[in-house]
Amino acid sequence: MRKEIVLPVIAAAGGVAGFFLRRWELATAFESDTGLQIAGMPATYALLLLSAVMVVVFLLLGRSKAPFQGGYYEAFYMKGNRVFAVINTVAAFLLLISGFLNLYGYASHTHTSLIRVLLGFLCIITFIFVLVLTRDNLRGLGSGKFRFSLLVPAYNFCLWLICAYQERAVDPVIGDYVYQMFAIIASLLGLYFIASFSFGRGRVAATGIMSGLGVYFSIVAMADRTDTATKLLLGFAILYLLVGMVSMYANIRCRTGAPVAEATEPEMTEEAPSHET
């Protein structure tokens, strides 16, 4: 099975279906005057069922038969792949715009949370690291070991999770924000597992499962009535995790001609595994 095609397509297609179900739920399953959720609405059950199916599908299809012995270099480098580089660059600029919008919202008193200011600055910093990482992946530079830049997006989403919880904790209607929280948590774990390859702890199954669910829940959460900065962060998660899934599974498939256990990190940085889209 070509997991680099099947799993991203399932995540994206399921997310689009979930997006429209979420729109249906928001239009029919909440009282217009009080905003309280109406129990027993078909849209709510349909979206819950789809989400449960997506979790089961990724748990089944994302399993890995053998442990991956390579590091970040073997799993994620995309030397010469300009399509992936462009997508990651677009994702980085979504972060940048989200960061400026968070800072502008505080300056214009649209929101007064200081943690939003920290989130804005961290989004701008993450933008720089993602651009550098994308450049190195495109050119096949660096060893891929112990890269702090890989951890920065995970830190970004960790702070976003704290920010989102702080803002939503007072909302008694969990249905208002539950899919956004699922999106942040799944994406955070996906980013963490991608970074773990750089520190000798890479797990293919966990990375594929959480990245796929991060994409799915992020697309669903795009239907929520939320601010533009949040939607841009969700957009970053969708693009970045999709590229990570495709490149990881494609690089691993390219190495199936030789035992994975024999894959070692190359000594010369000029040579890097690549695949063309």
Salt bridges, closest charged atoms under 4 A:
GLU4 OE2 - ARG2 NE 2.63
GLU4 OE2 - ARG253 NE 2.59
GLU25 OE1 - ARG22 NH1 2.73
ASP136 OD1 - ARG135 NH2 2.89
ASP136 OD2 - ARG147 NH2 2.83
GLU167 OE2 - ARG116 NE 2.74
ASP171 OD2 - ARG168 NH1 3.86
ASP224 OD1 - ARG22 NE 2.62
ASP227 OD1 - ARG116 NH2 3.24
